[in-house]
Amino acid sequence: MSNAPLLPLVVLLGALFTVTQAGFTVEQAAIRIISPPNYKTQRLKWALADFGEPKYGGTLVGKLIYPTEDPSFYPIGQRPPVKCPADQPDAQYGCAPFSSCGGYQVSKEPGKFNIMMVDRGPRGTGASPCFFINKVYNAQLAGADAVLVVNDEDGDDLSTAVVPDDDKNAGLLRNLTVSAGMITRADGELLKGLLRGGKSVTLALNWTGVLPRSSVVSWEFWTNSNDECGTICDMQRTFVRDFRDLAKTLMSSGLVTFTPHYLLWRCNDDEVESDECRSQCMLGGTYCMLDPDGDVSKGYSGLDVLQVNVRQLCFFQVANASGRPELWWDYADAYAANCTMKDKKYGEDCAVQVFNALGGPQLLSGAGLQHWNTCSTAVTPAKDGKGPGTLDILEKELLAQYGDLSTASVSILPTVRINGQQYRGNLDVAGGLRGL
């Protein structure tokens, strides 16, 4: 069973499923060169990583550090202070813990910050590249307050780094507290040129324009009712539990509007009759969810998860129509606590119990249960009369997932979208509130 947080699930789907929207929006922030002073007009961009803690609304000014073993980056006669073991990539890639590279550590002084720059890769025959998250974590342990990873490909296109699908790297996610992002190869070469000879470079990282501002903030939480996906599920449950009261207060104050969403997949046309699609999809492969434990022959199925997701979406619809949209937080929290797969209580029966416990039948002037059930089963027949039709509530989810010219598409879980743009960083109360 996988314990991967913030994994782009398209990687796991392989040839069986197709993502409803390929790729996801790259959020960029600004970098300004403070010194040397003759480069003050220079502006660089960096693509925020999908982990760490972006300083939304803020600015960080710090000294640029490049932990290279190349002596040309140091004053004449000075030996590089860092040297990694022969079986590890050079220090500039950040793949090995810097403690093993001669005990390298960035000096820390009160009120002063360090921005470490490392290279992507290495690539080539016999190379041992490492994940983006490993580079950032090693830099953080060495004293970095923010990390820039230099792309190793030419061009201005930048990608957003996500957490890889393995248990070791998933565990790093909870411990990352620095901001991180990728810069272009050209900008990296510019900064390296300024650093050569041991010269000092100071940068200002700016997050003030990353998320659109509005007097009333509209935000969305893209989640999943599955509780057997390891770290990613634990993180979502913890966020719902810890953020619930604050979210309800913000909604009641009129400062924010909130909508929950659940990510979907479509089955490939040539696979709709397969056991995998049958167990993970409804309406002939039109709407699908991954099997919780990755084994379609046992345990709960992706279809079970999809049905519970629909129930939660419909509860929000009923609560919202009743003027009580904040009740979704109580529902999601109560379901996660009382309807677990481990206890064999996961499913629609427990969904009904939570619905009744929260006064669902009394919503909409006593018509709450009727509307909840109708929402969960409202299938619109295919126009040509040949297809399986569409489930109205999930069709709306797909449209929201696609995004448009002003709204970022969504293809990973969990995702927070604020005023149409994806929030980057750790999913916790402090980070979420900062973003809002």
C-alpha positions, -999 to 999 in steps of 0.1 A, spaced: 0 0 0 14 34 -10 20 62 14 27 90 -11 16 126 -3 8 151 -31 14 125 -58 2 133 -93 -20 103 -95 -18 101 -133 15 84 -128 -2 55 -110 -30 51 -135 -7 38 -162 -24 28 -194 -58 21 -178 -71 55 -170 -69 89 -186 -68 121 -166 -96 145 -174 -71 174 -178 -34 168 -185 -9 187 -164 -15 214 -138 -9 251 -134 26 262 -126 25 289 -100 53 315 -104 67 340 -79 92 368 -85 129 371 -76 148 404 -76 186 408 -74 194 432 -45 232 430 -49 254 435 -69 235 468 -72 240 471 -110 216 441 -114 188 456 -94 166 459 -124 169 422 -132 138 401 -125 138 363 -123 109 339 -120 106 307 -102 80 279 -102 69 271 -67 72 235 -55 41 217 -44 55 212 -9 73 233 17 59 266 30 56 294 5 55 328 23 23 340 7 20 377 8 55 382 20 91 387 9 124 370 20 157 388 15 187 365 18 222 357 8 226 333 -21 245 302 -13 258 277 -40 274 247 -23 297 236 -51 330 218 -51 342 240 -80 371 262 -66 363 289 -91 333 299 -69 356 308 -40 383 334 -34 417 325 -49 435 300 -27 405 290 -7 395 254 -7 358 245 -13 342 240 22 321 211 8 331 177 -6 308 148 -10 319 111 -10 330 97 -43 300 75 -46 276 105 -43 268 132 -69 288 165 -64 275 187 -36 260 212 -60 232 187 -68 221 185 -31 215 147 -34 237 137 -4 231 151 31 256 179 35 266 165 69 283 137 49 300 163 26 326 175 49 301 185 75 290 215 54 267 239 72 255 274 63 262 299 90 230 312 107 228 347 122 197 363 138 177 383 113 197 370 83 185 344 58 202 320 34 188 311 0 205 280 -13 208 272 -50 213 236 -62 213 220 -96 187 196 -110 200 162 -118 227 150 -124 219 133 -157 239 111 -180 254 76 -180 261 63 -145 246 94 -129 226 91 -97 200 118 -98 177 125 -68 143 138 -63 135 175 -59 122 170 -24 155 154 -13 175 183 -25 153 208 -6 153 187 26 191 184 25 194 221 20 171 228 49 191 206 72 222 225 61 207 258 72 188 271 41 157 292 45 147 289 9 159 267 -20 162 274 -57 167 244 -80 183 253 -114 167 236 -143 191 215 -165 172 221 -197 172 252 -218 140 273 -223 117 293 -202 93 265 -194 93 255 -157 76 226 -140 62 223 -105 79 197 -83 57 172 -65 64 145 -39 75 111 -54 57 79 -48 78 61 -22 75 58 16 109 73 24 103 106 6 67 108 17 80 110 53 101 141 45 70 161 36 59 167 72 94 180 81 98 206 53 95 241 65 113 261 38 101 276 5 113 260 -27 110 264 -64 127 260 -98 144 286 -119 155 285 -155 189 273 -166 196 308 -180 188 325 -147 208 299 -129 238 306 -151 234 343 -145 234 339 -107 264 315 -109 283 341 -129 277 367 -102 289 343 -75 322 333 -91 353 343 -73 336 343 -40 315 374 -46 284 380 -26 249 379 -41 217 389 -23 182 381 -35 147 391 -26 121 363 -30 86 378 -34 52 359 -29 30 390 -28 14 385 -63 12 347 -64 -25 344 -54 -51 368 -67 -65 392 -41 -102 398 -34 -122 414 -6 -141 381 -4 -119 351 -9 -133 321 -29 -115 289 -21 -118 252 -28 -105 220 -12 -100 191 -35 -100 160 -14 -110 123 -12 -130 102 13 -105 73 9 -87 66 42 -63 38 30 -38 59 10 -13 64 38 3 98 43 -18 116 18 -50 104 35 -37 112 70 -28 147 59 -62 153 44 -80 140 76 -58 161 99 -64 192 78 -102 188 79 -101 181 116 -78 210 126 -91 235 101 -128 228 106 -136 254 133 -116 281 117 -131 274 83 -166 276 97 -158 309 114 -145 324 82 -175 313 63 -199 326 89 -182 360 89 -187 364 51 -150 367 45 -147 336 24 -168 313 2 -159 276 2 -166 247 -20 -153 211 -16 -144 190 -46 -134 154 -54 -110 145 -81 -123 121 -109 -108 100 -137 -123 85 -169 -116 50 -180 -102 45 -215 -128 34 -240 -111 2 -248 -109 -8 -211 -145 -1 -199 -153 -38 -198 -122 -47 -178 -124 -59 -141 -104 -28 -131 -128 -3 -147 -159 -22 -134 -146 -21 -99 -134 15 -99 -160 33 -121 -197 40 -125 -218 46 -156 -196 26 -180 -162 41 -170 -175 77 -171 -165 85 -135 -137 66 -117 -117 66 -85 -86 46 -78 -89 14 -57 -79 23 -21 -53 -4 -17 -44 -9 -53 -58 -44 -54 -92 -47 -72 -96 -83 -61 -101 -76 -24 -112 -50 1 -130 -18 -7 -131 -7 -44 -127 26 -62 -164 25 -68 -170 23 -31 -149 55 -27 -167 72 -56 -201 65 -41 -191 80 -7 -175 110 -24 -209 116 -42 -227 114 -9 -203 140 6 -207 163 -25 -245 160 -22 -244 168 15 -227 200 7 -252 208 -20 -281 203 4 -264 222 32 -255 250 9 -290 253 -4 -301 255 32 -278 284 39 -255 262 60 -225 253 37 -202 252 67 -219 219 78 -198 201 52 -168 204 76 -187 187 103 -199 160 79 -164 153 65 -148 153 99 -175 130 114 -174 106 85 -136 103 87 -137 96 124 -166 71 124 -167 54 91 -132 40 85 -122 12 62 -101 -3 90 -132 -8 111 -152 -21 81 -177 8 85 -168 27 53 -197 30 29 -231 44 22 -247 30 54 -224 50 76 -229 80 53 -266 78 61 -258 76 98 -236 107 97 -262 125 76 -289 118 102 -267 127 132 -260 161 117 -297 168 112 -296 163 75 -333 153 71 -343 186 87 -325 207 61 -344 223 33 -375 226 54 -376 189 61 -368 178 26 -331 172 32 -331 134 28 -351 135 -3 -328 160 -20 -297 142 -8 -309 109 -23 -320 126 -56 -287 144 -59 -268 111 -55 -288 93 -83 -297 121 -107 -286 106 -140 -292 125 -172 -297 101 -202 -273 103 -231 -285 126 -259 -282 99 -285 -298 73 -262 -268 50 -266 -245 59 -238 -249 53 -200 -257 90 -193 -242 113 -169 -245 119 -131 -253 156 -128 -232 162 -96 -201 145 -110 -204 162 -144 -202 196 -125 -171 182 -108 -154 175 -141 -161 210 -154 -146 225 -122 -116 201 -125 -109 212 -161 -106 248 -152 -106 275 -178 -86 306 -189 -90 322 -155 -90 290 -133 -62 265 -128 -70 229 -137 -66 203 -109 -49 169 -113 -34 160 -79 -47 154 -44 -49 172 -22 -52 206 -38 -64 240 -25 -75 265 -51 -78 301 -39 -95 326 -62 -90 302 -91 -53 296 -85 -36 266 -69 -21 271 -34 14 256 -30 29 244 2 21 222 32 -15 215 39 -19 227 75 -38 253 94 -10 279 94 -3 275 57 -39 275 47 -47 306 67 -17 324 52 -29 316 17 -64 328 24 
